[in-house]
Amino acid sequence: MNIIKNRYLYFAISLLVIIPGLAFMGLHWAGNPQQGPLPLGIDFTGGALLEFQIDGGTMPTGEEISRAYSQVSTDAAPIVQALGDNGFSVRSKPTDESTRAQILAKIEEISGGKVTVLNSTSVSASVGNEVARAAGGAVLFAALAILIYIWIAFRRVQHAFRYGAAAIIAMLHDVLVVLGAEAMFGYFLGWEADALFLTALLTVIGFSVHDTIVVFDRVRENAVRFSRVPYEKMVNHSIVQTLDRSINTQLTVLFTLTALALFGGESIRHFVVVLLVGILSGTYSSIFNAAPILVVWENQEWKTWFKRDEEFAA
């Protein structure tokens, strides 16, 4: 099985997956310049989340609930979404307990039923900004720590820095895939990036680098064992040797996440689906991107990318 031979095909597939996500991120940024490329939840933007169900009476419409908010607080700017047959999720600007109580009383008056609060969360804008900065810092710190760790762990191998750099490139591939998927989820499903999304993203980074190190560790062993074998052939042999382990390990995770996505309930579905996308991307990038990047770097193939065009022009 010659995986390295088709490395540019695998790079092209990665681009075809990443580009649509980047396009949706650009669309969201253009439409919401204050939020940036992703639809952000109140964990990052600040605001209030109120989830409740109504038992008995007449089920109000989303417009009636928005009107109840406006009658109590003129600057609440509520966004109403249905939760099942008798529930609602409302995101608004931060509200205190007294205001929330008045809003719930108003909804009970409109519907004639009993309102039961399922979840009530409030985050100030300053806390949201602090969380957003911490999120960016966490991703950057993780990338830097991984680069240094791999560089040190592979210090006895020639060009040890390349292994760390290739792992970071593969990791960035997975980050872009997850961010692009989140932008599309936000566009089609109305999902918003929250603290659980950040948790899923950091988990994906960990899984991606873990699988990449498994492949690189076999490359390191074979570099000594098959020192006279051409580098490209040696790397391909290392990928094939770890292919079964990589796929089997990730399949066990994918089966579990798929079951959770199907039967785990609405509250964790967003988190699980993001993990599914990231784990799939991490498995692909570890096998078809990370190690082939080492070969491209070793052969310095960028020097000949446009050589054929130049010869034709001459």
C-alpha positions as CSV (number, residue, x, y, z in Angstrom):
1,M,0.0,0.0,0.0
2,N,1.7,3.2,-1.2
3,I,0.1,6.0,0.7
4,I,2.9,8.5,0.2
5,K,2.7,8.2,-3.6
6,N,-0.7,10.0,-3.6
7,R,0.2,12.6,-1.0
8,Y,-0.9,15.6,-3.2
9,L,-4.3,14.0,-3.7
10,Y,-4.7,13.8,0.1
11,F,-3.6,17.4,0.4
12,A,-6.2,18.4,-2.2
13,I,-9.0,16.5,-0.3
14,S,-8.1,18.4,2.8
15,L,-8.4,21.7,1.0
16,L,-11.7,20.7,-0.5
17,V,-13.0,20.0,3.1
18,I,-11.5,23.2,4.6
19,I,-12.5,25.7,2.0
20,P,-16.3,25.5,2.3
21,G,-15.9,25.9,6.1
22,L,-13.7,29.0,5.6
23,A,-16.4,30.4,3.2
24,F,-19.1,30.0,5.8
25,M,-16.9,31.6,8.4
26,G,-16.3,34.5,6.1
27,L,-20.1,34.8,5.5
28,H,-20.8,34.9,9.2
29,W,-18.0,37.4,9.8
30,A,-19.4,39.7,7.1
31,G,-22.9,39.5,8.5
32,N,-21.8,39.8,12.2
33,P,-18.5,41.6,12.3
34,Q,-18.8,42.0,16.1
35,Q,-18.9,38.2,16.7
36,G,-16.3,37.3,14.1
37,P,-16.2,34.1,12.0
38,L,-18.3,31.9,14.4
39,P,-21.8,32.3,15.9
40,L,-20.9,32.8,19.6
41,G,-23.0,31.8,22.6
42,I,-23.4,33.8,25.7
43,D,-20.3,32.2,27.2
44,F,-18.3,34.4,24.9
45,T,-20.5,37.4,24.1
46,G,-22.2,37.8,27.5
47,G,-26.0,37.7,28.0
48,A,-28.7,35.6,29.6
49,L,-30.1,32.2,28.7
50,L,-33.5,31.1,30.0
51,E,-34.9,27.7,29.1
52,F,-38.4,26.8,30.4
53,Q,-41.4,24.7,29.6
54,I,-45.1,25.5,29.8
55,D,-47.6,23.0,31.2
56,G,-51.3,23.5,30.5
57,G,-52.9,26.6,29.1
58,T,-52.4,27.8,25.5
59,M,-49.0,27.5,24.0
60,P,-47.7,31.1,23.1
61,T,-45.9,31.9,19.9
62,G,-42.3,33.1,19.8
63,E,-43.5,36.6,19.0
64,E,-45.7,36.6,22.1
65,I,-42.8,35.6,24.3
66,S,-40.6,38.3,22.7
67,R,-43.4,40.8,23.4
68,A,-43.5,39.6,27.1
69,Y,-39.8,40.3,27.3
70,S,-40.1,43.8,25.7
71,Q,-42.9,44.7,28.1
72,V,-40.7,44.1,31.1
73,S,-37.3,45.1,29.7
74,T,-37.2,47.3,26.6
75,D,-33.5,46.5,25.9
76,A,-33.6,42.7,26.4
77,A,-33.4,41.9,22.6
78,P,-34.6,38.3,23.0
79,I,-34.0,35.5,20.6
80,V,-36.6,32.8,21.0
81,Q,-36.2,29.2,19.9
82,A,-38.6,26.3,20.5
83,L,-37.6,23.3,22.7
84,G,-39.8,20.4,21.8
85,D,-43.6,20.8,22.0
86,N,-43.9,22.9,25.1
87,G,-40.5,24.4,25.8
88,F,-38.6,27.5,24.8
89,S,-35.0,28.7,24.9
90,V,-34.6,32.5,25.0
91,R,-31.3,34.3,24.7
92,S,-31.2,38.0,25.6
93,K,-29.1,40.7,27.1
94,P,-28.2,40.2,30.8
95,T,-31.2,40.3,33.2
96,D,-31.3,40.2,37.0
97,E,-33.5,37.8,39.0
98,S,-36.2,40.3,39.5
99,T,-36.5,41.0,35.8
100,R,-36.6,37.3,35.0
101,A,-39.3,36.7,37.6
102,Q,-41.4,39.5,36.0
103,I,-40.9,38.0,32.5
104,L,-41.9,34.5,33.7
105,A,-45.0,35.9,35.4
106,K,-45.9,37.7,32.1
107,I,-45.5,34.5,30.1
108,E,-47.8,32.6,32.6
109,E,-50.3,35.4,32.2
110,I,-50.2,35.1,28.4
111,S,-50.3,31.3,28.3
112,G,-52.5,30.6,31.2
113,G,-50.3,27.7,32.1
114,K,-47.5,26.9,34.6
115,V,-44.0,27.9,33.7
116,T,-41.2,25.6,34.9
117,V,-37.6,26.9,34.6
118,L,-35.2,24.3,33.1
119,N,-32.1,26.4,33.0
120,S,-31.2,30.0,33.8
121,T,-27.7,31.3,33.0
122,S,-26.4,34.9,33.0
123,V,-22.9,36.0,31.9
124,S,-21.7,39.6,31.8
125,A,-20.1,41.0,28.6
126,S,-16.8,41.5,30.4
127,V,-16.7,37.9,31.5
128,G,-17.6,36.8,27.9
129,N,-14.7,38.8,26.5
130,E,-12.3,37.3,29.1
131,V,-13.4,33.8,28.2
132,A,-12.9,34.5,24.5
133,R,-9.3,35.8,25.2
134,A,-8.6,32.8,27.4
135,A,-9.9,30.4,24.6
136,G,-7.5,31.9,22.1
137,G,-4.7,31.7,24.5
138,A,-5.4,28.1,25.4
139,V,-5.2,27.0,21.7
140,L,-2.0,28.9,21.2
141,F,-0.4,27.6,24.3
142,A,-1.4,24.0,23.4
143,A,0.2,24.4,19.9
144,L,3.4,25.9,21.4
145,A,3.7,23.2,24.1
146,I,3.1,20.4,21.5
147,L,5.8,21.8,19.2
148,I,8.4,22.0,22.0
149,Y,7.5,18.6,23.4
150,I,7.8,16.8,20.0
151,W,11.0,18.7,19.3
152,I,12.6,17.5,22.5
153,A,11.2,14.0,22.3
154,F,12.6,13.5,18.8
155,R,15.9,15.4,19.5
156,R,18.0,12.3,18.5
157,V,16.4,12.2,15.1
158,Q,17.8,14.2,12.2
159,H,15.7,17.4,11.6
160,A,13.7,16.9,14.8
161,F,12.0,20.3,14.4
162,R,10.3,19.1,11.3
163,Y,8.3,16.5,13.3
164,G,7.0,19.1,15.6
165,A,6.2,21.5,12.8
166,A,4.4,18.8,10.8
167,A,2.4,17.8,13.8
168,I,1.3,21.4,14.3
169,I,0.3,21.7,10.6
170,A,-1.8,18.6,10.9
171,M,-3.3,19.9,14.1
172,L,-4.2,23.3,12.4
173,H,-5.8,21.3,9.7
174,D,-8.1,19.7,12.3
175,V,-8.8,23.0,14.0
176,L,-9.8,24.6,10.7
177,V,-12.1,21.6,9.9
178,V,-13.8,21.9,13.3
179,L,-14.1,25.7,13.0
180,G,-15.5,25.4,9.5
181,A,-18.0,22.7,10.6
182,E,-19.1,24.9,13.5
183,A,-19.7,27.8,11.1
184,M,-21.9,25.5,8.9
185,F,-23.7,24.1,12.0
186,G,-24.5,27.7,13.0
187,Y,-25.8,28.5,9.6
188,F,-28.0,25.5,9.1
189,L,-28.8,24.4,12.6
190,G,-28.5,27.6,14.6
191,W,-25.8,26.2,16.9
192,E,-23.6,28.6,18.8
193,A,-20.0,28.2,19.9
194,D,-19.9,28.0,23.7
195,A,-17.6,26.7,26.5
196,L,-18.5,23.1,25.6
197,F,-17.4,23.8,22.0
198,L,-14.0,25.0,23.3
199,T,-13.7,21.8,25.4
200,A,-14.4,19.8,22.3
201,L,-11.9,21.7,20.2
202,L,-9.1,21.2,22.8
203,T,-10.0,17.5,23.0
204,V,-9.7,17.2,19.2
205,I,-6.3,18.8,19.4
206,G,-5.2,16.2,21.9
207,F,-6.5,13.3,19.9
208,S,-5.0,14.6,16.7
209,V,-1.5,15.0,18.1
210,H,-1.7,11.7,20.0
211,D,-2.3,9.8,16.7
212,T,0.3,11.8,14.9
213,I,2.9,11.0,17.5
214,V,2.1,7.2,17.1
215,V,3.0,7.5,13.4
216,F,6.1,9.7,14.0
217,D,7.4,7.4,16.7
218,R,7.4,4.5,14.2
219,V,9.1,6.7,11.7
220,R,11.8,7.5,14.3
221,E,12.3,3.8,14.9
222,N,12.5,2.8,11.3
223,A,14.8,5.7,10.5
224,V,17.5,3.9,12.5
225,R,16.4,0.4,11.5
226,F,16.2,1.1,7.7
227,S,18.8,3.8,7.4
228,R,19.7,2.8,3.9
229,V,16.2,2.7,2.6
230,P,15.0,5.8,0.7
231,Y,13.2,8.2,3.1
232,E,9.9,8.2,1.2
233,K,9.7,4.4,1.3
234,M,10.7,4.3,4.9
235,V,7.9,6.8,5.9
236,N,5.3,4.9,3.9
237,H,6.3,1.6,5.5
238,S,5.9,3.3,8.9
239,I,2.4,4.6,8.1
240,V,1.3,1.1,6.9
241,Q,2.7,-0.5,10.1
242,T,0.6,1.9,12.3
243,L,-2.5,2.0,10.1
244,D,-4.4,-0.8,11.8
245,R,-3.7,0.6,15.2
246,S,-4.7,4.1,14.3
247,I,-7.9,3.1,12.6
248,N,-8.9,0.6,15.3
249,T,-8.2,3.0,18.1
250,Q,-10.2,5.8,16.5
251,L,-13.1,3.5,15.6
252,T,-13.8,2.6,19.2
253,V,-14.1,6.4,19.9
254,L,-16.2,7.0,16.9
255,F,-18.7,4.2,17.8
256,T,-19.1,5.6,21.3
257,L,-19.6,9.2,20.0
258,T,-22.1,8.1,17.4
259,A,-24.2,6.4,20.0
260,L,-24.1,9.5,22.2
261,A,-25.0,11.7,19.3
262,L,-28.0,9.5,18.4
263,F,-29.3,8.7,21.9
264,G,-27.5,11.1,24.3
265,G,-30.0,13.8,24.2
266,E,-30.2,17.4,22.9
267,S,-28.1,18.9,25.7
268,I,-24.8,17.2,24.6
269,R,-25.5,16.6,20.9
270,H,-23.7,19.7,19.8
271,F,-20.6,18.8,21.8
272,V,-20.6,15.2,20.6
273,V,-21.1,16.1,16.9
274,V,-18.2,18.5,17.1
275,L,-16.0,15.8,18.6
276,L,-17.1,13.4,15.9
277,V,-16.0,15.8,13.2
278,G,-12.7,16.5,14.9
279,I,-11.8,12.8,15.6
280,L,-12.5,11.9,11.9
281,S,-10.4,14.9,10.8
282,G,-7.6,14.0,13.3
283,T,-7.5,10.4,12.0
284,Y,-7.3,11.5,8.4
285,S,-4.6,14.2,9.0
286,S,-2.4,11.9,11.1
287,I,-2.3,9.3,8.3
288,F,-2.6,11.3,5.2
289,N,-1.2,14.7,6.0
290,A,1.4,14.7,8.9
291,A,3.8,12.0,7.6
292,P,3.5,13.0,3.9
293,I,4.5,16.6,5.0
294,L,7.8,15.1,6.3
295,V,8.5,13.6,2.9
296,V,7.7,16.9,1.1
297,W,10.0,18.7,3.5
298,E,12.8,16.1,3.2
299,N,12.7,16.2,-0.6
300,Q,12.2,20.0,-0.6
301,E,9.6,19.4,-3.3
302,W,8.4,23.0,-3.3
303,K,11.5,23.8,-5.4
304,T,10.1,21.8,-8.3
305,W,6.4,22.6,-8.0
306,F,6.6,25.2,-10.8
307,K,9.6,23.9,-12.6
308,R,7.6,22.1,-15.3
309,D,5.6,25.3,-16.0
310,E,8.9,27.3,-16.3
311,E,10.4,24.7,-18.7
312,F,7.2,24.8,-20.8
313,A,7.3,28.6,-20.9
314,A,10.9,28.6,-22.0
